[in-house]
Amino acid sequence: MHNALTVDVEDYFQVAAFARQIDPATWDHIPLRVERNTQRLLDLFAEQGVQATFFVLGWVAERCPGLVRAIAERGHEVACHGYSHQLIYGQTPAVFREETVRAKACLEDQAHRPVLGYRAASYSITQRSLWALDVLAELGFTYDSSIFPIRHDRYGIPGSPRWPYRLTTPNGGSLLEFPPSTFSLLGYRLPVAGGGYFRLYPYPFTRFALARLNHAEGQPFIFYLHPWEIDPEQPRIRAGWLSTFRHYTNLSRCEARLRWLLRDFRFITVREVLEAMAIPEIASVGVFANA
């Protein structure tokens, strides 16, 4: 079974965990590491013969236009990660729309192809920001991968579907949703889609959980990571213990684990996985109201 391999293209200093320590107004004064780290991932994927979907931050795309072109030229899918990596539920609908239009136009201009997919910064489409789905549908996105079906301090809609589905937005639009993957354990949904979870869990557990999704539940999974996660030499930022733990745990082991993952599973782009599936219908996004 083919699964979806994804990369959220942002730099280490742009993560929500460091929002209190680093003002976005200072980003242009910080040396970028995202371009070379993403190139390392491109080389690794070429070596392993896999294709991926790269959700690129508009801010990064404006400053590294050659990177977006390289992603597209190597046959990968270019998708949108918003513009400024701000939490959607902290933005107004007008600001979110303006930033999304700017990011989508920039990516399409550089990739020379339509951008159909979207992923919110820190999975921040929640009950408080379902209005963002209407904006995405109105702007021509085909699919979203932002609704994490778990309970978390920053994101998630507990009880929302675990597998790809078609939803109707509050204003009647339509989107395919590919939620980050979870493993059902004793009635609890354990996130196993990648990122910090991939670095935190022992790799044999990740492999077991993801294999179960494929073989026991008969569903593809979606995996994500960030270019900074294969960069253990990145500058250290002083932050609270939880943010420090989430960001820095096992950075030195991530690339080796990624190689094992690419060996153990088959991967293609999000668009290709969705095109190959018969996606069930969900009548309305209102089904999440009591989740």
C-alpha positions as CSV (number, residue, x, y, z in Angstrom):
1,M,0.0,0.0,0.0
2,H,1.2,3.5,-0.8
3,N,1.3,6.2,1.9
4,A,1.6,9.9,1.7
5,L,5.0,11.4,2.5
6,T,5.0,15.1,3.4
7,V,7.4,17.9,4.5
8,D,6.4,21.1,6.2
9,V,9.0,23.5,4.8
10,E,9.7,26.1,7.5
11,D,12.8,27.1,9.5
12,Y,13.7,26.2,13.0
13,F,13.0,29.7,14.4
14,Q,9.5,29.8,12.9
15,V,7.9,27.1,15.0
16,A,5.0,27.9,17.4
17,A,7.0,26.6,20.3
18,F,9.3,29.6,20.1
19,A,6.7,32.2,19.3
20,R,7.3,33.9,22.7
21,Q,11.1,34.0,22.2
22,I,11.4,35.1,18.6
23,D,9.4,37.9,17.1
24,P,8.5,37.4,13.4
25,A,9.7,40.9,12.8
26,T,13.2,39.6,13.4
27,W,13.1,36.7,11.1
28,D,14.9,38.5,8.2
29,H,17.9,39.0,10.5
30,I,18.3,35.3,11.3
31,P,20.5,33.2,8.9
32,L,18.3,30.7,7.1
33,R,19.0,26.9,7.4
34,V,15.8,25.7,5.7
35,E,17.2,25.7,2.1
36,R,20.1,23.4,2.7
37,N,18.1,21.2,5.0
38,T,15.4,20.8,2.4
39,Q,18.0,20.1,-0.3
40,R,19.2,17.3,2.0
41,L,15.8,15.8,2.1
42,L,15.4,16.1,-1.7
43,D,18.7,14.2,-2.2
44,L,17.6,11.6,0.3
45,F,14.3,11.1,-1.4
46,A,16.0,10.8,-4.8
47,E,18.4,8.2,-3.4
48,Q,15.4,6.2,-2.1
49,G,13.2,6.8,-5.2
50,V,10.2,8.3,-3.4
51,Q,8.0,11.3,-4.2
52,A,6.6,13.6,-1.5
53,T,4.4,16.6,-1.0
54,F,6.1,19.7,0.3
55,F,3.9,22.1,2.2
56,V,5.9,25.3,1.7
57,L,5.6,28.4,3.9
58,G,5.0,31.5,1.7
59,W,7.6,33.5,3.7
60,V,10.2,30.9,2.8
61,A,9.2,30.7,-0.8
62,E,9.6,34.4,-1.2
63,R,13.2,34.3,0.1
64,C,14.2,30.9,-1.5
65,P,12.5,30.8,-4.9
66,G,15.1,28.4,-6.2
67,L,14.0,25.9,-3.6
68,V,10.4,25.8,-4.7
69,R,11.6,25.3,-8.3
70,A,13.9,22.5,-7.3
71,I,11.1,20.7,-5.4
72,A,8.8,20.9,-8.5
73,E,11.6,20.0,-11.0
74,R,12.4,16.8,-9.1
75,G,8.8,15.7,-9.5
76,H,7.4,16.4,-6.0
77,E,4.1,18.1,-5.3
78,V,4.2,21.7,-4.1
79,A,1.5,22.5,-1.6
80,C,0.8,25.5,0.8
81,H,1.7,25.9,4.4
82,G,0.3,29.4,4.7
83,Y,2.4,32.5,4.7
84,S,3.6,33.5,8.2
85,H,3.2,30.3,10.2
86,Q,0.8,32.0,12.6
87,L,-1.9,30.0,14.4
88,I,-5.1,30.4,12.4
89,Y,-7.3,30.7,15.4
90,G,-5.2,33.7,16.4
91,Q,-5.9,35.5,13.1
92,T,-8.9,37.2,11.7
93,P,-10.6,35.7,8.6
94,A,-9.4,38.8,6.6
95,V,-5.8,38.4,7.5
96,F,-5.9,34.6,6.9
97,R,-7.4,35.1,3.5
98,E,-4.9,37.8,2.5
99,E,-1.9,35.6,3.7
100,T,-3.2,32.5,2.0
101,V,-3.8,34.3,-1.3
102,R,-0.3,35.7,-1.2
103,A,1.3,32.3,-0.4
104,K,-0.7,30.4,-3.0
105,A,0.1,32.9,-5.8
106,C,3.8,32.9,-4.9
107,L,4.1,29.1,-4.9
108,E,2.1,28.7,-8.2
109,D,4.3,31.3,-9.8
110,Q,7.5,29.5,-8.8
111,A,6.3,25.9,-9.3
112,H,4.5,26.7,-12.6
113,R,1.6,24.5,-11.6
114,P,-1.6,24.7,-9.6
115,V,-1.2,24.4,-5.8
116,L,-4.1,22.2,-4.6
117,G,-3.2,21.2,-1.0
118,Y,-3.0,23.2,2.2
119,R,-1.7,22.4,5.7
120,A,-2.2,24.9,8.6
121,A,0.7,26.0,10.8
122,S,0.7,23.7,13.8
123,Y,-2.5,22.0,12.6
124,S,-4.4,25.1,13.8
125,I,-7.8,24.4,12.1
126,T,-9.8,23.6,15.2
127,Q,-13.3,24.2,16.4
128,R,-12.4,27.9,16.8
129,S,-11.2,28.2,13.2
130,L,-13.5,26.0,11.0
131,W,-14.3,29.2,9.1
132,A,-10.8,28.8,7.5
133,L,-12.1,25.8,5.5
134,D,-14.5,28.1,3.7
135,V,-11.6,30.3,2.7
136,L,-9.6,27.4,1.4
137,A,-12.5,26.1,-0.7
138,E,-13.2,29.6,-2.1
139,L,-9.5,30.0,-3.0
140,G,-9.5,26.8,-5.1
141,F,-7.7,24.3,-2.8
142,T,-8.8,20.7,-3.4
143,Y,-7.6,19.2,-0.2
144,D,-6.5,20.1,3.3
145,S,-4.4,18.2,5.9
146,S,-4.9,20.3,9.0
147,I,-7.5,18.6,11.2
148,F,-5.7,16.4,13.7
149,P,-8.2,14.0,15.3
150,I,-6.8,14.1,18.8
151,R,-6.9,16.3,21.9
152,H,-3.8,18.5,22.3
153,D,-3.0,21.8,24.0
154,R,-2.4,23.6,20.6
155,Y,-4.5,21.7,18.0
156,G,-6.9,18.9,17.3
157,I,-10.6,18.1,17.0
158,P,-11.1,14.9,19.1
159,G,-13.6,12.5,17.5
160,S,-13.2,13.8,13.9
161,P,-12.5,11.1,11.3
162,R,-9.2,9.3,11.3
163,W,-9.1,8.5,7.5
164,P,-9.4,10.7,4.4
165,Y,-12.9,12.0,3.8
166,R,-14.8,14.7,2.0
167,L,-16.3,17.4,4.1
168,T,-18.7,20.2,3.5
169,T,-17.5,23.5,4.9
170,P,-19.8,25.7,7.0
171,N,-20.8,27.8,4.0
172,G,-21.3,24.8,1.7
173,G,-18.0,24.4,0.0
174,S,-16.2,21.1,-0.4
175,L,-12.8,19.8,0.5
176,L,-11.0,16.5,0.8
177,E,-9.4,16.2,4.3
178,F,-6.4,13.9,4.9
179,P,-6.0,14.0,8.7
180,P,-2.7,13.3,10.4
181,S,-2.5,9.6,11.2
182,T,-3.4,8.1,14.6
183,F,-3.1,4.7,16.2
184,S,-6.0,3.4,18.2
185,L,-4.8,1.9,21.5
186,L,-7.4,0.9,24.2
187,G,-9.8,3.5,22.9
188,Y,-7.2,6.3,22.9
189,R,-6.0,7.9,19.7
190,L,-2.2,8.0,19.7
191,P,-0.6,10.4,17.2
192,V,1.9,8.5,15.0
193,A,2.0,10.8,11.9
194,G,5.6,12.0,12.3
195,G,7.2,15.2,13.6
196,G,8.0,15.2,17.3
197,Y,6.1,11.9,17.7
198,F,8.5,10.2,15.3
199,R,11.5,11.5,17.3
200,L,10.0,10.6,20.6
201,Y,8.8,7.1,20.1
202,P,11.3,4.2,19.5
203,Y,11.3,3.5,15.8
204,P,10.1,-0.2,16.3
205,F,6.9,1.2,17.8
206,T,6.4,3.7,15.0
207,R,6.9,0.9,12.4
208,F,4.5,-1.4,14.2
209,A,1.8,1.3,14.5
210,L,2.1,2.4,10.9
211,A,2.1,-1.1,9.6
212,R,-1.0,-1.9,11.5
213,L,-2.8,1.1,9.8
214,N,-1.8,-0.4,6.5
215,H,-2.4,-4.1,7.1
216,A,-5.0,-4.4,9.9
217,E,-7.1,-1.4,9.2
218,G,-6.4,-1.3,5.4
219,Q,-5.8,2.4,5.3
220,P,-2.9,4.6,4.0
221,F,-1.2,6.8,6.5
222,I,0.2,10.3,6.1
223,F,3.7,11.1,7.5
224,Y,5.2,14.5,8.1
225,L,8.5,16.0,9.2
226,H,10.3,19.4,9.0
227,P,13.6,20.1,7.4
228,W,15.0,21.4,10.8
229,E,14.3,17.9,12.3
230,I,17.4,16.5,10.4
231,D,19.6,19.4,11.6
232,P,21.0,18.7,15.1
233,E,23.5,21.5,14.7
234,Q,20.8,24.2,14.6
235,P,21.2,27.1,17.1
236,R,19.6,26.4,20.5
237,I,16.9,28.7,21.7
238,R,16.2,29.2,25.4
239,A,12.6,28.3,26.0
240,G,10.4,26.6,28.5
241,W,11.0,22.9,29.3
242,L,8.0,21.6,27.3
243,S,8.9,23.6,24.2
244,T,12.6,22.6,24.5
245,F,11.6,18.9,24.9
246,R,9.3,18.9,21.9
247,H,11.7,20.6,19.6
248,Y,15.1,19.1,20.5
249,T,14.4,15.5,21.5
250,N,16.3,13.1,19.3
251,L,17.2,15.5,16.5
252,S,20.4,13.5,16.0
253,R,18.5,10.3,15.4
254,C,15.8,11.6,13.0
255,E,17.6,11.2,9.7
256,A,18.6,7.6,10.4
257,R,15.0,6.8,11.4
258,L,13.7,8.5,8.3
259,R,15.9,6.2,6.2
260,W,14.5,3.2,7.9
261,L,10.9,4.5,7.3
262,L,11.6,5.0,3.6
263,R,12.9,1.4,3.5
264,D,10.0,-0.1,5.4
265,F,7.1,1.6,3.6
266,R,6.0,2.8,0.2
267,F,5.4,6.5,-0.4
268,I,3.9,8.8,-3.0
269,T,2.4,12.3,-2.8
270,V,-0.8,13.3,-1.0
271,R,-2.5,14.1,-4.3
272,E,-1.7,10.6,-5.7
273,V,-2.9,8.9,-2.5
274,L,-6.2,10.8,-2.6
275,E,-6.7,10.2,-6.3
276,A,-6.4,6.5,-5.8
277,M,-8.9,6.3,-3.0
278,A,-12.7,6.1,-2.9
279,I,-13.3,8.9,-0.4
280,P,-16.4,8.7,1.8
281,E,-18.7,11.7,2.1
282,I,-19.3,13.6,5.3
283,A,-22.5,15.6,5.2
284,S,-21.3,18.7,7.0
285,V,-18.3,20.0,9.0
286,G,-21.0,20.4,11.7
287,V,-20.5,16.7,12.6
288,F,-17.5,18.0,14.6
289,A,-19.6,20.3,16.7
290,N,-19.8,18.0,19.7
291,A,-16.5,16.2,19.2
